[in-house]
Amino acid sequence: MIEWFYWLRVRAKRIVMRFMALESYCGCCGRKNHDFVVSDELWLKVMPAIRGVLCYDCFSEKASRVGLLGVWRLVELD
């Protein structure tokens, strides 16, 4: 049931993007995306063939599915 809701939310946002400006959103769950930084090497391990935008939660979930645990740290930005 929840997956259906996420799919519907992503589809609706794609339609809206065609007609007006819309903030960046996660391609998996459809939530508003907040910026986070990962290396290209790590991104390609998690998302090897798919281009797009992921929120932090979805990226973390996908990283753990491919066996990448303990790769996060909180750092102060300049």
N, CA and C of each residue as an Amber inpcrd file, in Angstrom:
protein
   234
   0.8180000  -1.1970000   0.0000000   0.0000000   0.0000000   0.0000000
   0.8570000   1.2540000   0.0000000   1.8920000   1.2980000   0.8340000
   2.7520000   2.4710000   0.9130000   3.5220000   2.6610000  -0.3870000
   3.9960000   1.5810000  -0.9890000   4.7200000   1.6950000  -2.2590000
   3.8340000   2.3120000  -3.3270000   2.5610000   1.9690000  -3.3500000
   1.6250000   2.5460000  -4.3060000   1.5170000   4.0520000  -4.1000000
   1.4730000   4.4850000  -2.8410000   1.3940000   5.9060000  -2.5320000
   2.6350000   6.6370000  -3.0300000   3.8270000   6.0670000  -2.8030000
   5.0660000   6.6870000  -3.2720000   5.0690000   6.7870000  -4.7900000
   4.6670000   5.7260000  -5.4590000   4.6300000   5.7160000  -6.9190000
   3.6960000   6.8050000  -7.4370000   2.5350000   6.9260000  -6.8290000
   1.5600000   7.9240000  -7.2360000   2.0930000   9.3380000  -7.0020000
   2.7550000   9.5610000  -5.8640000   3.3030000  10.8780000  -5.5610000
   4.3910000  11.2600000  -6.5630000   5.2680000  10.3240000  -6.9240000
   6.3250000  10.6010000  -7.9000000   5.7170000  10.9090000  -9.2590000
   4.7240000  10.1340000  -9.6810000   4.0680000  10.3730000 -10.9760000
   3.4110000  11.7450000 -11.0200000   2.7410000  12.1220000  -9.9550000
   2.0770000  13.4250000  -9.9060000   3.0930000  14.5630000 -10.0080000
   4.2140000  14.4290000  -9.3300000   5.2350000  15.4750000  -9.3800000
   5.8710000  15.5580000 -10.7550000   6.0430000  14.4440000 -11.4380000
   6.5800000  14.4890000 -12.8020000   5.6450000  15.2370000 -13.7430000
   4.3680000  15.0340000 -13.5790000   3.3840000  15.7460000 -14.4110000
   3.4300000  17.2390000 -14.1140000   3.4560000  17.6070000 -12.8410000
   3.4950000  19.0200000 -12.4560000   4.7720000  19.6750000 -12.9750000
   5.8960000  18.9710000 -12.9560000   7.1660000  19.5360000 -13.4220000
   7.1040000  19.9290000 -14.8930000   6.3150000  19.2460000 -15.6800000
   6.2110000  19.5790000 -17.1030000   5.5790000  20.9450000 -17.3180000
   4.7540000  21.3950000 -16.4090000   3.9940000  22.6190000 -16.6110000
   4.4400000  23.7880000 -15.7450000   5.1930000  23.5390000 -14.6970000
   5.6240000  24.6350000 -13.8260000   6.8750000  24.2160000 -13.0510000
   7.5250000  25.2090000 -12.4840000   8.7220000  24.9460000 -11.6940000
   8.3440000  24.1880000 -10.4230000   9.1590000  23.2160000 -10.0920000
   8.9230000  22.4100000  -8.8990000  10.2670000  22.1330000  -8.2470000
  10.2990000  22.1790000  -6.9400000  11.5420000  21.8950000  -6.2320000
  11.9730000  20.4610000  -6.4740000  13.2400000  20.2050000  -6.2650000
  13.7780000  18.8650000  -6.4420000  13.0870000  17.8860000  -5.4960000
  12.8070000  16.6870000  -6.0040000  12.1430000  15.6790000  -5.1910000
  12.7930000  14.3230000  -5.4300000  12.6180000  13.4240000  -4.4880000
  13.1950000  12.0900000  -4.5570000  12.4680000  11.2680000  -5.6140000
  13.2430000  10.5940000  -6.4600000  12.6620000   9.7590000  -7.5050000
  12.0890000   8.4570000  -6.9890000  12.3790000   8.0980000  -5.7460000
  11.8330000   6.8550000  -5.1740000  10.5730000   7.1070000  -4.3630000
  10.6490000   8.0420000  -3.4290000   9.5120000   8.2360000  -2.5230000
   8.7130000   9.4980000  -2.8210000   9.2740000  10.4230000  -3.6030000
   8.5570000  11.6290000  -3.9710000   8.6240000  12.7650000  -2.9720000
   9.3350000  12.5650000  -1.8700000   9.4480000  13.6470000  -0.8840000
  10.3820000  14.7390000  -1.3850000  10.2440000  15.9410000  -0.8050000
  11.1380000  17.0530000  -1.1120000  12.5620000  16.6270000  -0.7710000
  13.4850000  16.9580000  -1.6420000  14.8600000  16.5360000  -1.4520000
  15.6750000  17.6310000  -0.7780000  16.4120000  17.2650000   0.2490000
  17.3590000  18.1600000   0.9020000  18.7460000  17.7100000   0.4770000
  19.6230000  18.6810000   0.2230000  20.9440000  18.3660000  -0.2990000
  21.7760000  17.5570000   0.6930000  22.5090000  16.6090000   0.1600000
  23.5320000  15.8900000   0.8940000  24.6200000  15.5490000  -0.1050000
  25.8010000  15.2830000   0.3760000  26.9400000  15.0680000  -0.5080000
  27.5060000  13.6770000  -0.2930000  27.7130000  12.9600000  -1.3910000
  28.4170000  11.6810000  -1.3750000  29.4110000  11.7030000  -2.5190000
  30.4500000  10.9060000  -2.4130000  31.4290000  10.8350000  -3.4910000
  30.8160000  10.1420000  -4.7020000  31.3750000  10.4290000  -5.8700000
  30.9030000   9.7740000  -7.0950000  31.0600000   8.2620000  -6.9980000
  32.1550000   7.8290000  -6.3920000  32.4260000   6.3990000  -6.2430000
  31.3200000   5.7090000  -5.4310000  30.9310000   6.3230000  -4.3220000
  29.8710000   5.7590000  -3.4810000  28.5310000   5.7970000  -4.2000000
  28.2250000   6.9050000  -4.8770000  26.9600000   7.0200000  -5.6020000
  26.8450000   5.9050000  -6.6460000  27.9270000   5.6620000  -7.3860000
  27.8920000   4.6430000  -8.4360000  27.7700000   3.2270000  -7.8730000
  28.2350000   3.0120000  -6.6640000  28.0470000   1.7020000  -6.0360000
  26.5810000   1.4730000  -5.6780000  25.9080000   2.5430000  -5.2970000
  24.5060000   2.4370000  -4.8920000  23.5710000   2.5440000  -6.0960000
  23.8830000   3.4170000  -7.0290000  23.0400000   3.6750000  -8.1970000
  23.8620000   3.5120000  -9.4720000  24.2490000   2.3040000  -9.8460000
  25.1750000   2.1120000 -10.9650000  24.6370000   2.5000000 -12.3380000
  23.3690000   2.2740000 -12.6080000  22.8640000   2.5100000 -13.9560000
  21.7350000   3.5320000 -13.9930000  21.3580000   4.0670000 -12.8650000
  20.2020000   4.9530000 -12.8110000  20.6550000   6.3660000 -12.4640000
  20.2450000   7.3210000 -13.2840000  20.4910000   8.7250000 -12.9710000
  19.2400000   9.2710000 -12.3160000  19.4090000  10.2340000 -11.4550000
  18.2480000  10.8270000 -10.8180000  18.5790000  11.4350000  -9.4850000
  17.5420000  11.7000000  -8.7340000  17.6620000  12.3420000  -7.4380000
  17.0830000  11.4160000  -6.3780000  17.8070000  11.2680000  -5.2910000
  17.3140000  10.4900000  -4.1580000  17.4090000  11.3350000  -2.9010000
  16.4690000  11.1460000  -1.9940000  16.5820000  11.7800000  -0.6940000
  17.5940000  10.9800000   0.1410000  18.0060000  11.5610000   1.2360000
  18.9910000  10.9090000   2.0930000  18.4940000   9.5550000   2.5850000
  17.2280000   9.4860000   2.9920000  16.6810000   8.2300000   3.5240000
  16.6920000   7.1220000   2.4790000  16.2400000   7.4210000   1.2600000
  16.2160000   6.3970000   0.2050000  17.6240000   5.9860000  -0.1950000
  18.5490000   6.9580000  -0.2610000  19.9270000   6.6140000  -0.5950000
  20.5220000   5.7120000   0.4810000  20.2890000   6.0350000   1.7440000
  20.8070000   5.2130000   2.8450000  20.2440000   3.8000000   2.7950000
  18.9550000   3.6960000   2.5060000  18.3150000   2.3850000   2.4140000
  18.9200000   1.5590000   1.2760000  19.1200000   2.1910000   0.1240000
  19.7140000   1.4800000  -1.0140000  21.1680000   1.1040000  -0.7260000
  21.9010000   1.9780000  -0.0240000  23.2900000   1.6810000   0.3280000
  23.3650000   0.4600000   1.2390000  22.4580000   0.3620000   2.1980000
  22.4820000  -0.7950000   3.0920000  22.0920000  -2.0760000   2.3500000
  21.2230000  -1.9740000   1.3370000  20.8430000  -3.1520000   0.5450000
  22.0090000  -3.7280000  -0.2370000  22.9590000  -2.8490000  -0.6680000
  24.1170000  -3.3420000  -1.4120000  25.3020000  -3.6300000  -0.4950000
  25.0660000  -3.5630000   0.8180000  26.1000000  -3.9530000   1.7740000
  27.0050000  -2.8320000   2.2310000  26.6520000  -1.5870000   1.9720000
  27.4690000  -0.4580000   2.4150000  26.9170000   0.0810000   3.7250000
  27.4780000  -0.3880000   4.8100000  27.0520000   0.0450000   6.1390000
  28.1640000   0.8630000   6.7690000  27.8100000   1.8320000   7.5640000
  28.8160000   2.6270000   8.2650000  29.6070000   3.5560000   7.3710000
  28.9830000   4.0890000   6.3170000  29.7020000   4.9770000   5.4050000
  29.3640000   6.4380000   5.6280000  28.5660000   6.7550000   6.6490000
  28.1030000   8.1310000   6.8520000  28.8070000   8.7780000   8.0160000
  28.9800000  10.0840000   7.9090000  29.4730000  10.8870000   9.0150000
  28.9270000  12.2910000   8.8610000  28.6940000  12.9530000   9.9630000
  28.1970000  14.3150000   9.9660000  29.3870000  15.2670000  10.0000000
  29.4360000  16.1870000   9.0630000  30.5320000  17.1590000   9.0270000
  29.9490000  18.5560000   8.9350000  30.6780000  19.5080000   9.4830000
  30.2550000  20.9020000   9.4270000  30.6040000  21.4750000   8.0620000
  29.6460000  22.1690000   7.4600000  29.8770000  22.7940000   6.1640000
  30.5190000  24.1540000   6.3560000  31.2780000  24.5720000   5.3740000
  31.9280000  25.8990000   5.4310000  30.9270000  26.9990000   5.3020000
